Amino acid sequence: MTNWKFAKSVDENEEFKIEGLNIWNHYWHCVNKKVEVKGPDNGNVYFFKEYQIEGNDKTISFVAGEFIDSKVGIYLKDDLSEGKL
């Protein structure tokens, strides 16, 4: 089981890069898997989808979904959340 860590809450189309790729510049392929994550502030449970983007000869996975304040919550795998953004 993958542990997803909260990375950032962004506005839609606000630049957010993972391994050098701005997620908004790529097609998000939904892997049809709902992932349980916890909100960054209050620990509320959310069920967001896992997506993949492709670029620079690599495939990057992340979890994203909309919070109640219209911000998009981005979650990354443990190994990506440790400075590889």
Buried (B, 14 or more C-beta within 10 A) or exposed (E): EEEBBBBBBBEEEEEBEBEEBBBBEBEBEEEEEEBEBBBBEEEEEBEBBBBBBEBEEEEBBBBBBEBEEEBBBBBBBEEBBEEEB
